[in-house]
Amino acid sequence: MNFHFSKWHGIGNDFVIVDGRKEQIDDYNQAAIEICDRHFGVGADGLVMILPSEIADFKMRIFNSDGSEAEMCGNATRCIARYLYEQKLTTKTKIVIETKAGMIKPEIIFKNGNFETVKVDMGEPILAAEDIPVAGFGKEQVVHKELTVLDKTYQITCVSMGNPHCVIFVEDINAVELEKIGPMIETQPMFPKKINVEFVEVKSKDHLRMRVWERGAGITLACGTGSCATIVAAILNEKTGRSAKIELDGGDLYVEWGEDNHVYLSGPAEEVFRAEYVK
């Protein structure tokens, strides 16, 4: 493999971005495994390919560090939007990106001529169990339902933001052994496509502390779709208002579940470096 790339992160959730319209990679899945390896590769949570689209400005495909393909990623979307704009691949500040989860619409926001944030219209949350998917509930919403793992019962709320999430509210997030319980919940039989797992501590009505175990990547410093799922779950469980700061291991994201039923995600996107991968 031989191609140019740019490494970016959204509050620590990091990605190798490749312009697939110019660079040739024959096997995206294997490339992601090799490139994302933090000891023998570049090191990242995922490989993001920019591709041409017939129905949007660009197409984005996301591959986790284990080689599996994700439907959607909020942090990657913000990074891609700023990358496209700063690389002069588009002059638009409002971009439409095709993903496996549908159309995602990031907006690059400036203040006094300087980059301030990327706000992403993440679309409407999916709440019907069979559409998330969660087995055994039909079209019912999975809100404050019991799940027992390792003889401990958790109250779970499940949401899809194009990819599936299981949100669990806890009194003390520091007491959660995420590296132990995360993969066990991810692979429960009731989640036929596996699931991302968020543990959340409510700090106040507009401040949530969240840690995440990502399907296909493990513990990451941040998760954009997970933050969106968290605000939806918090509202469904009457723990917050319509918007909140989500405090993650890598920094803060700001999320709102609007009256139009769309979830809006705002946060930073930063380039780390550019290089050529030769192997």
C-alpha positions in Angstrom: 0.0 0.0 0.0 1.2 3.5 -0.9 -1.0 6.5 -0.4 -1.2 10.0 1.1 -3.3 10.6 4.2 -4.2 13.2 6.8 -4.7 12.3 10.5 -7.4 14.2 12.4 -9.2 14.0 15.7 -12.4 15.2 17.3 -11.6 15.6 21.0 -9.3 12.6 20.9 -11.4 10.3 18.7 -8.9 10.0 15.9 -9.0 9.1 12.2 -6.8 8.5 9.2 -8.5 10.3 6.3 -7.8 9.3 2.8 -9.1 10.9 -0.4 -10.2 7.8 -2.2 -10.9 9.7 -5.4 -7.1 10.2 -5.8 -5.5 7.4 -3.7 -5.8 3.7 -4.4 -6.6 1.2 -1.6 -7.6 -2.2 -2.7 -8.9 -3.6 0.6 -10.4 -1.0 3.0 -11.0 -3.5 5.7 -7.4 -4.8 5.9 -6.0 -1.4 5.4 -7.9 -0.1 8.5 -6.5 -3.0 10.6 -3.0 -2.2 9.6 -3.2 1.6 9.6 -5.1 2.0 12.9 -2.7 -0.2 14.8 -1.1 2.0 17.4 2.2 0.1 17.6 2.8 -1.0 14.0 0.7 1.5 12.0 -0.3 5.1 12.1 -2.6 4.7 15.1 -6.3 5.7 15.0 -9.8 4.7 15.9 -10.8 4.4 12.3 -10.0 4.8 8.6 -12.2 7.3 6.8 -12.5 7.2 3.0 -13.7 10.2 1.0 -15.4 8.9 -2.2 -17.4 10.4 -5.0 -21.2 10.5 -4.6 -24.0 10.7 -7.2 -26.5 12.0 -4.6 -24.5 14.3 -2.3 -21.4 16.5 -2.3 -19.2 13.6 -1.1 -19.5 10.0 0.2 -17.9 8.9 3.4 -17.1 5.3 4.4 -15.8 4.6 7.9 -13.8 1.5 8.9 -13.1 0.7 12.6 -9.7 -0.3 13.9 -10.8 -4.0 13.7 -11.6 -3.7 10.0 -15.4 -3.7 10.4 -17.4 -0.9 8.7 -19.4 1.6 10.7 -22.6 3.2 9.4 -21.8 6.6 10.7 -19.6 8.6 13.0 -20.2 12.1 14.3 -16.6 13.0 15.2 -15.4 11.7 11.8 -18.1 13.8 10.1 -16.8 17.0 11.7 -13.2 16.1 10.8 -14.2 15.4 7.2 -16.1 18.6 6.8 -13.2 20.8 8.0 -10.7 18.7 5.9 -12.8 19.2 2.7 -13.1 22.9 3.3 -9.4 23.6 4.3 -8.1 21.4 1.5 -10.2 23.5 -0.9 -12.1 20.4 -2.1 -15.3 22.5 -1.6 -16.1 26.1 -1.1 -19.3 25.3 0.8 -19.5 25.7 4.5 -22.7 23.6 4.5 -21.9 20.2 3.1 -24.0 17.2 2.3 -22.2 13.8 2.9 -23.6 10.4 1.9 -23.0 7.7 4.6 -24.4 4.2 5.1 -26.8 5.8 7.6 -28.1 8.3 5.1 -27.4 11.9 4.4 -25.5 13.9 7.0 -25.2 17.7 6.9 -22.2 19.3 8.7 -21.9 23.1 8.8 -18.5 24.8 9.4 -19.0 27.8 11.6 -16.6 30.8 11.8 -16.4 33.6 14.3 -14.7 36.8 13.3 -13.2 35.0 10.4 -11.7 32.2 12.4 -12.9 28.6 12.7 -15.0 28.1 15.7 -16.8 24.7 15.4 -18.5 22.2 13.2 -22.2 21.7 13.8 -23.7 18.6 12.3 -27.3 17.8 11.6 -27.3 14.2 12.6 -30.8 13.5 11.5 -33.6 11.9 13.5 -33.0 9.3 16.2 -34.4 5.8 15.6 -36.2 4.5 18.6 -38.2 1.4 17.5 -36.4 -1.6 18.8 -36.4 -3.7 15.7 -34.9 -0.8 13.7 -32.0 -0.2 16.1 -31.8 -3.3 16.1 -32.6 -4.8 19.5 -34.3 -8.2 19.5 -37.3 -9.2 21.5 -39.2 -5.8 21.7 -40.7 -5.5 18.2 -41.6 -1.8 17.5 -41.5 -0.9 21.2 -39.0 1.6 22.5 -36.3 0.2 24.7 -36.3 2.8 27.5 -35.3 1.9 31.0 -35.4 -1.8 30.4 -33.4 -4.4 32.4 -30.3 -6.2 31.1 -28.4 -8.5 33.4 -24.7 -9.2 32.7 -22.3 -10.9 35.2 -25.1 -11.1 37.8 -25.6 -7.3 37.7 -28.7 -5.7 36.3 -28.5 -2.5 34.3 -31.3 -0.2 33.2 -30.7 0.3 29.5 -32.1 2.8 26.9 -31.3 2.0 23.2 -31.1 4.5 20.4 -29.9 4.4 16.8 -28.2 7.4 15.2 -27.6 5.4 12.1 -25.6 3.0 14.3 -26.9 1.3 17.5 -26.3 2.5 21.0 -27.1 1.2 24.5 -27.1 4.0 27.1 -26.8 3.2 30.8 -27.1 5.9 33.5 -25.0 5.3 36.6 -24.5 7.1 39.9 -20.6 7.0 39.7 -19.0 6.7 36.3 -15.6 6.2 37.9 -16.8 2.9 39.4 -17.6 1.4 36.0 -15.1 -1.2 34.7 -15.6 -0.2 31.1 -12.9 -2.4 29.7 -14.6 -5.4 31.3 -18.3 -4.7 31.0 -18.2 -2.9 27.6 -17.4 -5.8 25.4 -19.8 -8.1 27.2 -22.7 -5.7 26.6 -21.6 -5.1 23.0 -21.9 -8.8 22.1 -25.2 -9.6 24.0 -27.5 -11.8 21.8 -30.2 -9.2 22.0 -28.1 -6.9 19.9 -27.9 -8.8 16.5 -25.5 -6.2 15.0 -23.6 -5.7 18.2 -23.9 -2.3 19.9 -22.0 0.8 21.2 -22.2 1.1 24.9 -22.4 4.4 26.8 -22.2 4.8 30.6 -23.5 8.2 31.7 -23.4 10.2 35.0 -25.8 13.1 35.3 -23.9 16.1 36.6 -26.8 18.6 36.2 -29.8 19.2 33.9 -27.4 20.5 31.1 -24.2 18.6 31.9 -23.6 14.8 31.3 -20.4 12.9 31.9 -20.1 10.0 29.4 -17.7 7.2 28.7 -18.0 4.9 25.7 -17.1 1.4 24.5 -17.3 1.6 20.7 -18.4 -1.4 18.7 -15.3 -2.5 16.7 -12.9 0.0 18.3 -13.1 -0.5 22.1 -12.7 2.4 24.6 -12.3 5.7 22.7 -11.9 9.2 24.0 -15.1 10.4 22.4 -18.1 9.3 20.3 -20.2 11.8 18.4 -23.1 9.5 17.6 -22.9 8.2 21.2 -23.2 11.7 22.5 -26.3 12.2 20.4 -27.8 8.9 21.6 -27.0 10.0 25.2 -29.0 13.3 25.0 -31.9 11.4 23.4 -31.8 8.8 26.2 -31.5 11.4 28.9 -34.6 13.2 27.6 -36.5 10.0 27.3 -35.6 9.3 31.0 -36.4 12.8 32.0 -32.9 13.6 33.2 -32.1 16.7 31.1 -33.6 19.4 29.0 -33.4 19.5 25.2 -29.7 20.3 25.1 -26.6 19.5 27.2 -22.8 19.5 27.3 -21.5 16.0 27.0 -18.2 15.7 28.9 -16.1 12.9 27.4 -12.6 11.6 28.2 -11.2 13.7 25.3 -13.2 16.9 25.9 -16.6 18.3 25.5 -19.3 18.1 22.8 -22.6 20.0 22.7 -25.7 18.3 21.7 -29.3 19.3 21.1 -32.4 17.3 20.3 -34.3 19.9 18.4 -38.1 20.5 18.2 -37.8 19.3 14.5 -36.8 15.9 15.9 -33.3 16.3 14.5 -30.2 15.9 16.8 -27.5 18.5 16.4 -23.9 17.9 17.4 -21.3 20.6 17.8 -17.6 20.3 18.6 -14.0 20.7 17.4 -12.1 19.0 14.6 -8.3 19.3 14.5 -5.7 18.1 12.0 -2.7 16.2 13.6 -0.4 15.7 10.7 -0.2 14.7 7.0 2.1 12.0 5.6 2.5 9.2 3.0 1.9 5.6 4.0 4.3 3.2 2.3 4.3 -0.5 2.9 
